[in-house]
Structures are given as structure tokens and as C-alpha cells.
């Protein structure tokens, strides 16, 4: 399928950085369009195989069944055999596509987003995201239904129950650690009422850990609700209370489709993607398994990670925001250094960590968690906090603000004036990134400083920058829940205080 790069320079409109996302019941996430999308994807798949095979999986959202049935209908009309694996982590679909040599995988999920939203992501035969040109080709067919071929009975495909393939995925996670014994550990596991709800506790339990599973009872409408990795990033104190209550060693939190993971340590500190990359860099480097002795992360990373890597003489590569850019760099590293027996390690601060090898090309929260736990046990130290806080973070905040539209940031005059003013103030700001979310109506600000400016002052600055962009977007700023500021250094939400400096 779906491996060849088209000569077209056109870019898709509906496909964003992580597939098609939106509010269910609103175009394009309506049944009629999704049927056409399945038909279009099947047509493209049929160009490289006379008997194409697709794996389809979803998270626990109630809307997932409707969208899965719709896209399956479209695929079946073009003769595609559809293997329905049911509720499964997104990385599980990516792994299985490669494992059973299917032409494509389709995941119905909106990851960490609220339950009223959903998404459709298509991966190729290697489990990787599609190229923009292939997405454009599928999109053009789907949005012009008159161009779709007439349905004939002799071309119809069939749907196959693939639930049993989940065991292949679980076995693949455990087979990497045949000698890992977790009998000594008690772990709080937050499954976000999502795709990890049965699989994560099962994996850790088979290895001997004592598991206290929370938010592992999906109802179809409670995914990510006051739970999961994003909740842990914002409110690590909630997980810490449970760690204390159950005398656990640490806590783990996954997002709705289990491609992200973060930890909360025994002292109540958030251990996010920056910490995880540092921990795994040291672990794989010690075993001489770190591809190119290099770590890849995005512009949103913390300088503390870079400092830690430099102190260990490990190279760091920075990319634009988006896991696809991280993956591209890891692929390039494998070409240049040879990937046999090595792990390409990269990821994002939010906990999407990619351990790239011949069978894995996308982030997998459960797989990442197992390697981090292994690194902890091999370190032979008393507590998780002792290991994780070797990566000494610099002051950093990330603000997310709702916007009514997305005007060009370079054309917002007041924003430019404010940035110039901040540069003159000499506040110790070392980096500032302003961008819109690729999947949500949000404006995001990342500000980092040297230790002369604390997180509270950075939060004040971030709040003002957000407000300027909101006003330029036409947003009604009367509400009080439109800007959220994450303390990246320590975890938790931080409120703006004094705006006197600007």
C-alpha cells in the first residue's frame, strides 16, 4: 500500500499531524463520510495487492464502534479483508500490521483528548504514518464520492474476528524481558479507562508485580476523565496520595490509547518524557544498544535533558513538534549507523517515547514502561525518585489556550510588540516557542529560563501571551477556564500571579 511517495505536492486538509481528528457527529466524523474514507483507503490499498488485508482497532470510546463499523463498511466494498482486533492500544495495531504483513492498519482513537472527540489514523504496512501524498490521495477520493467505483458483490471483502491477536501483542511485550522479575514491586497503574485497561495490568502482573489498577473500568464515556497521563501531569499529587496509601513504589499513568506514559515517583514528583528519555539513554548506552549514541526529541524538551545527555557524552538531535519528525530522525539514524541489535530512542515531553527497531516504529506506553522499570531495577538504587531526578530540569512552563480561530502569529502586531518587550527585560528567558496545536483549537506557549527566573514568573508571561492571541482570534475571554499552564519542571497546574512585569 501506501509506501510509495506520490509526485504530487498537494497536501491533505482533513488529515492532521495524527490522522483525522474532530468532534463526533460533526464533519468529517460522520458515518457517511467515514464509509467513503474506508472505500478510498481500500482503493489505494488495492493498487499494491490483489487481496489487501487491513487490521482495525479502537480505544474504549462509545463512538468508536460506530466509526469502526463505518470505515469497515467502506473497506469491505473494495474487497479488503478486515481483521477486527477490537479494543487495543494504538501501538498494538502498528505492531500487528507489521507482524502479520497486512497492507495497512486503522486505529479509531483520539488518544488523550476528551470523549466527545475521536479520530481515525491509518498506518502503512510497516506500522508507520502515511506520507502526506498518500493521505492526500485518500482524502481526494473520500471527498469526491462520485469518483468512487460502483460496488459489485464479487468484489466485497469479509470481516474477521482478530481478538486472539492481542495475545501476540502481549507476548511481544513480555518476550523482550524473559528474565525480568517484578516480585519486589508494588505499582499503581492508571489506565485512563482506555485501551490499556486490561493489557497493562496483565503484562505487569505476569511479570510478578503487585498491581493496584485504577481507572481500568471503561464505560465508553469515561475515557481520560480525571485520569491518565495528562491528568497525572497536571495533578501528580493525586497519584502520590495513592502511592502513600498503598505503600507502593511508584505510579504509572497511560493515556487513552496507551501510546503515552508518565510516572509519579515515591516522593510525588512527575516523571515525564524528558526524564524517561534520560533514563533510557543511560540504560541503552550502558548496554551498548543505543542507536548512534543519540537521543531525539522536539523543541518542547527541557534543557535539563540536554545537559544530562551532554554530561554522559550522548548526542542530542532536536526536531519540530510532532512524533512523526522524531521517527524520521530515528529512521535516518538507522540508515547511517545500522540498527541491528540497537534501539533508536526518541520522543516527546508528554510521554510519547519511541523505541525504534525492526519491529517497532511508533511510541508504545506499555513497552516504554517495561524498559524504564528494568532500568530502575538494574540501577540497584533505593527509590525511583533517586534515579529520575538525576535529570535536573530547568524552569519551564507550557500554556494551552483555547482559540476561536488560528490567525497567522507573525501578523499579530501586539504579540510581536510583547515579545520585543520581553527580550528587553532581561528575564533570563532562554527559549520561547509559540504555535497552534495540530489536532485541537488551541494556542500553545512554551517558555524556559535559566535558574534566575522561576516558574511563577514564566506562568505570568505565558498567560499574557496567550491572552493576546486569544483576542486576535476573536475568542470571548470572559471565561476563566480558557488558559491552562503546566509546570513542566515539577508537574502540576500553575496559576498566573502578578502581571506587573508586562
C-alpha positions in Angstrom: 0.0 0.0 0.0 0.8 3.2 1.0 4.6 3.1 1.0 5.2 5.0 -2.3 5.6 8.7 -2.3 3.4 10.4 -4.9 4.8 13.0 -7.2 2.0 15.4 -6.1 2.9 18.3 -4.0 -0.6 18.7 -2.7 -1.2 18.4 1.0 -4.2 16.9 2.8 -6.7 19.1 4.5 -8.5 16.7 6.8 -5.5 14.7 7.8 -3.6 16.5 10.5 -0.5 15.5 12.4 -2.1 12.5 13.9 -4.7 11.4 11.4 -8.2 12.9 11.2 -9.5 14.3 14.5 -12.7 16.1 15.5 -15.9 16.1 17.4 -18.0 13.0 16.7 -21.2 13.8 14.8 -19.6 16.8 13.1 -18.0 16.6 9.7 -15.7 14.7 8.9 -16.5 12.3 11.8 -20.0 11.4 10.5 -20.9 7.9 9.3 -21.4 8.8 5.6 -18.0 10.4 5.2 -16.2 7.6 7.2 -17.7 5.0 4.9 -16.3 6.9 1.9 -13.0 7.2 3.7 -12.9 3.4 4.1 -13.7 3.0 0.4 -11.0 5.4 -0.6 -8.4 3.7 1.7 -9.4 0.3 0.2 -8.9 1.6 -3.4 -5.4 2.8 -2.6 -4.6 -0.4 -0.8 -5.8 -2.4 -3.8 -3.1 -0.8 -6.0 -0.4 -2.8 -4.4 -2.2 -6.0 -3.5 -5.0 -8.0 -5.2 -6.2 -9.3 -1.9 -5.5 -6.5 0.6 -5.6 -7.1 4.4 -6.3 -4.3 7.0 -6.2 -4.5 10.8 -8.7 -2.3 12.5 -8.6 -1.5 16.3 -10.0 1.2 18.6 -9.9 2.6 22.1 -12.8 2.5 24.5 -14.9 5.5 23.3 -18.5 4.7 22.8 -18.3 6.4 19.4 -15.5 4.1 18.3 -17.9 1.3 17.4 -19.9 3.5 15.1 -16.8 4.8 13.3 -15.2 1.4 13.1 -18.3 -0.1 11.5 -18.5 2.7 9.1 -14.9 2.5 7.9 -15.1 -1.3 7.8 -18.1 -1.0 5.5 -16.1 1.1 3.1 -13.2 -1.2 3.2 -15.3 -4.3 2.6 -16.9 -2.7 -0.5 -13.5 -2.7 -2.2 -12.6 -6.3 -1.4 -10.4 -5.7 1.6 -10.3 -8.4 4.3 -10.7 -6.6 7.6 -9.3 -8.1 10.8 -11.2 -6.6 13.8 -8.9 -6.7 16.9 -11.4 -4.7 19.0 -10.1 -2.5 21.8 -6.3 -2.4 21.8 -3.6 0.2 22.3 -2.7 2.1 19.1 0.9 0.7 19.1 -0.7 -2.8 19.2 -2.3 -2.2 15.8 1.0 -0.8 14.4 2.9 -3.9 15.7 0.3 -6.4 14.4 0.2 -4.8 10.9 4.0 -5.5 10.6 3.8 -8.9 12.3 1.1 -10.4 10.1 2.1 -8.5 7.0 -1.1 -6.6 6.5 -1.2 -3.8 4.0 -2.5 -1.2 6.5 -3.8 -0.6 10.0 -6.6 1.7 11.0 -6.9 3.0 14.6 -10.1 4.7 15.8 -8.9 6.9 18.7 -8.4 10.4 19.8 -5.6 9.5 22.3 -5.7 11.8 25.3 -8.5 14.0 24.0 -12.0 14.2 25.6 -14.6 11.6 25.0 -16.7 13.7 22.6 -13.8 13.7 20.2 -12.5 10.8 18.2 -10.1 10.2 15.3 -9.0 7.9 12.5 -5.4 7.2 11.9 -4.1 5.0 9.1 -0.7 3.4 9.2 1.1 1.6 6.4 2.5 -2.0 6.1 5.4 -1.1 8.4 3.2 0.4 11.1 4.3 4.0 10.2 2.2 7.0 9.5 1.3 7.6 5.8 3.1 10.1 3.7 1.3 13.4 3.1 0.9 12.5 -0.6 -0.9 9.2 0.2 -3.2 10.9 2.7 -4.0 13.5 0.0 -4.8 10.7 -2.5 -7.2 9.0 0.0 -8.7 12.3 1.0 -9.4 13.4 -2.6 -11.2 10.1 -3.2 -13.2 10.3 0.0 -14.3 13.9 -0.5 -15.4 13.2 -4.1 -17.7 10.2 -3.7 -18.8 10.3 -7.3 -15.3 9.2 -8.3 -15.6 6.1 -6.2 -16.2 2.8 -8.1 -19.6 1.2 -8.1 -20.0 -1.6 -5.6 -20.2 -5.1 -7.0 -20.8 -8.2 -4.9 -17.9 -10.2 -6.4 -15.5 -7.6 -5.0 -16.8 -7.5 -1.4 -14.3 -8.4 1.3 -15.0 -10.0 4.6 -14.6 -9.1 8.3 -12.6 -11.5 10.6 -12.6 -11.6 14.4 -9.0 -10.9 15.4 -9.4 -10.7 19.1 -6.9 -13.5 19.6 -4.2 -11.4 18.0 -4.0 -9.3 21.2 -2.1 -12.2 22.8 0.6 -11.9 20.0 0.9 -8.2 21.1 1.2 -9.0 24.8 3.7 -11.8 24.1 5.8 -9.4 22.1 6.0 -7.0 25.1 7.0 -9.7 27.5 9.3 -11.6 25.2 11.8 -8.7 25.3 12.2 -9.3 29.1 12.4 -13.1 29.7 14.4 -12.6 32.9 12.6 -9.6 34.3 11.1 -10.3 37.8 8.9 -7.7 39.4 8.0 -9.6 42.5 9.6 -6.9 44.7 7.5 -4.1 43.3 4.0 -2.7 44.1 2.8 -0.3 41.4 -0.2 2.0 41.0 -1.3 1.7 37.3 -3.7 4.3 35.9 -5.2 3.0 32.7 -7.2 6.2 31.9 -10.3 4.0 31.3 -8.8 3.4 27.9 -7.1 0.8 25.7 -4.6 -0.1 28.4 -7.3 -1.1 30.9 -6.8 -4.9 30.5 -3.5 -5.2 28.8 -1.2 -3.1 31.0 -2.2 -4.7 34.4 -1.9 -8.1 32.6 1.6 -7.5 31.4 2.9 -6.2 34.7 1.1 -8.9 36.6 2.5 -11.7 34.6 6.0 -10.4 35.5 5.1 -10.7 39.2 4.4 -7.1 40.2 1.7 -6.4 42.7 -0.7 -4.1 40.8 -3.2 -1.6 42.1 -5.1 -0.8 38.9 -7.1 2.4 38.8 -9.3 3.9 36.1 -9.4 0.5 34.4 -13.2 0.1 34.1 -14.1 1.7 30.8 -17.8 2.5 30.3 -17.5 4.1 26.8 -17.9 7.6 28.2 -15.2 7.9 30.9 -12.0 7.6 28.9 -9.4 10.2 30.1 -11.9 11.6 32.6 -9.9 12.8 35.6 -7.4 10.1 34.8 -4.5 9.0 32.7 -1.2 10.5 31.8 -2.4 14.1 31.2 -4.2 14.1 34.5 -1.0 12.9 36.2 1.0 15.6 34.6 -1.4 18.2 35.9 -2.2 16.7 39.3 0.7 14.4 40.3 -0.4 14.8 44.0 -3.5 12.6 43.3 -1.3 9.6 42.3 1.1 10.4 45.1 -1.6 10.0 47.7 -2.4 6.6 46.3 1.3 5.6 46.4 1.4 6.5 50.0 -2.0 4.9 50.8 -0.9 1.5 49.3 2.8 1.8 50.2 3.6 1.5 46.5 7.0 2.0 45.0 5.7 4.4 42.2 2.8 5.0 39.9 2.4 4.7 36.1 -0.2 6.5 34.0 -1.1 5.8 30.4 -3.3 7.9 28.0 -6.4 6.8 26.3 -4.8 4.8 23.5 -1.7 3.8 25.6 1.0 5.3 23.3 2.0 7.7 26.1 3.2 7.0 29.6 4.4 9.1 32.6 5.4 8.1 36.1 4.9 9.6 39.5 7.7 8.7 41.9 7.8 7.8 45.6 8.3 11.5 46.5 5.3 12.7 44.4 7.4 14.1 41.6 6.2 13.8 38.0 8.5 11.8 35.8 7.7 12.8 32.2 9.1 12.2 28.8 12.3 14.2 29.4 13.1 12.1 32.4 12.2 8.8 30.6 14.5 9.7 27.6 17.4 10.5 30.0 16.8 7.2 31.9 16.6 5.1 28.8 19.6 6.9 27.2 21.8 5.9 30.1 20.4 2.4 30.2 20.7 1.5 26.5 24.1 3.3 26.3 25.4 1.2 29.2 24.3 -1.9 27.3 25.9 -0.6 24.1 22.4 -0.7 22.5 21.7 3.0 21.9 21.5 3.6 18.2 24.1 6.2 17.1 24.6 7.0 20.9 21.9 9.6 20.1 18.6 10.8 21.6 16.0 12.6 19.5 13.3 14.9 21.0 11.3 18.0 20.0 11.7 21.7 20.6 9.4 21.3 23.6 12.1 19.4 25.6 13.7 20.7 28.7 17.2 21.9 28.8 17.9 19.7 31.8 17.6 16.7 29.5 20.1 18.1 27.1 22.5 18.9 29.9 22.2 15.4 31.3 22.9 13.8 27.9 25.9 16.1 27.3 27.3 15.1 30.7 27.1 11.5 29.5 28.6 12.3 26.1 25.4 11.3 24.4 24.4 13.2 21.2 21.1 15.1 21.1 19.0 15.9 18.0 16.1 18.4 18.1 13.1 18.3 15.8 9.9 20.2 15.1 7.0 19.3 17.3 5.4 16.0 16.3 6.3 12.4 16.8 6.5 11.9 13.0 9.5 14.2 12.9 11.1 12.2 15.7 10.5 9.0 13.8 12.0 10.4 10.7 15.3 11.2 12.5 15.4 7.7 14.1 14.9 6.2 10.6 17.8 8.3 9.3 20.0 7.2 12.2 19.2 3.5 11.4 20.3 4.1 7.8 23.5 5.8 8.9 24.5 3.5 11.8 22.8 0.2 11.1 20.0 -0.8 13.5 20.8 -4.4 14.2 20.6 -5.1 17.9 20.2 -1.3 18.6 17.3 0.8 19.9 16.6 4.2 18.4 15.4 6.3 21.3 13.3 9.5 20.8 10.1 11.1 22.0 8.2 13.9 23.4 7.9 15.5 26.8 4.3 14.4 27.2 5.4 10.8 27.4 5.2 9.6 23.8 8.5 7.7 23.6 9.6 5.7 20.6 11.9 2.7 20.9 12.7 2.2 17.3 13.8 -1.2 16.0 12.9 -3.6 13.2 9.5 -4.4 14.7 8.6 -1.1 16.3 8.3 2.3 14.6 5.8 4.1 16.9 5.5 5.0 20.6 4.2 2.4 23.0 3.5 3.4 26.5 3.5 -0.2 27.9 6.7 -1.1 26.2 8.4 2.1 27.4 7.2 1.5 30.9 8.7 -2.0 31.0 12.1 -0.8 29.9 12.1 2.1 32.4 11.2 -0.4 35.2 14.0 -2.7 34.0 16.4 0.3 34.1 15.3 1.1 37.6 15.9 -2.4 38.9 19.3 -2.7 37.2 20.4 0.6 38.7 20.2 -1.1 42.2 19.1 2.1 44.0 16.6 2.5 46.8 13.9 4.6 45.1 12.6 5.7 41.8 13.0 9.3 42.7 16.7 8.8 43.2 17.1 7.6 39.6 14.7 10.0 37.9 15.9 13.2 39.4 19.4 12.9 38.1 17.9 14.8 35.2 17.8 18.2 36.8 15.1 20.3 34.9 15.4 24.0 34.3 12.3 26.3 35.0 9.8 25.7 32.2 6.1 26.1 31.7 3.7 25.2 28.8 0.4 27.1 28.4 -2.5 25.9 26.4 -5.2 28.5 25.4 -8.5 27.9 23.6 -8.8 30.0 20.4 -11.7 30.7 18.1 -9.5 30.7 15.0 -5.9 30.5 14.1 -4.6 33.8 12.8 -1.0 34.0 11.5 1.1 34.6 14.6 3.6 36.7 12.6 0.8 39.1 11.8 -0.4 39.8 15.3 1.2 43.1 16.0 0.6 43.2 19.7 2.2 39.8 20.0 5.3 41.0 18.3 5.5 44.1 20.5 5.1 41.9 23.6 7.9 39.6 22.5 10.2 42.5 21.8 9.4 43.9 25.3 10.2 40.6 26.9 13.6 40.4 25.1 14.5 43.9 26.5 13.5 43.0 30.1 16.5 40.5 30.5 14.4 38.0 32.5 16.6 35.0 31.9 14.3 33.5 29.2 16.4 31.1 27.2 13.8 29.7 24.9 10.2 30.6 23.8 8.1 28.5 21.4 4.7 29.8 20.1 2.5 27.5 18.0 -1.0 26.2 17.4 -2.0 22.6 18.2 -2.2 20.4 15.1 -5.2 18.5 16.4 -7.2 20.9 18.7 -8.3 24.6 18.6 -5.5 25.6 21.0 -2.6 28.0 21.0 0.4 26.8 22.9 3.3 28.7 24.5 6.5 27.1 25.9 8.8 29.3 27.9 12.0 28.1 29.5 14.6 30.1 31.5 17.8 29.8 33.3 17.5 29.5 37.1 17.3 33.3 37.5 13.6 33.2 36.7 11.2 30.8 38.4 8.1 29.0 37.0 5.7 31.5 38.6 7.1 34.4 36.6 7.1 32.3 33.4 3.5 31.5 34.0 2.6 35.1 34.2 4.4 35.8 30.9 2.8 32.8 29.3 -0.7 33.9 30.4 -0.3 37.3 28.8 1.0 35.9 25.5 -2.0 33.5 25.4 -4.5 36.3 26.1 -3.1 38.4 23.2 -3.5 35.5 20.8 -7.0 34.7 22.1 -8.1 38.3 21.5 -6.7 38.2 18.0 -8.5 35.0 17.3 -11.9 36.5 18.2 -12.2 34.5 21.4 -14.6 35.6 24.1 -12.2 35.9 27.0 -14.8 36.3 29.7 -14.4 32.7 30.9 -11.9 31.5 33.5 -11.0 28.1 32.1 -9.6 29.1 28.7 -5.9 29.1 29.6 -4.1 26.2 31.4 -0.5 26.5 32.4 1.5 23.3 33.1 4.5 23.5 35.4 6.8 21.3 33.3 9.7 21.4 35.9 7.7 19.9 38.8 4.4 18.9 37.4 1.0 20.4 38.3 -1.0 23.3 37.2 0.3 26.8 38.0 -1.9 29.9 38.1 -0.8 33.3 36.9 0.0 35.7 39.8 1.3 39.2 39.1 1.4 40.6 35.6 3.3 43.7 36.6 6.4 42.8 34.6 4.5 43.3 31.3 
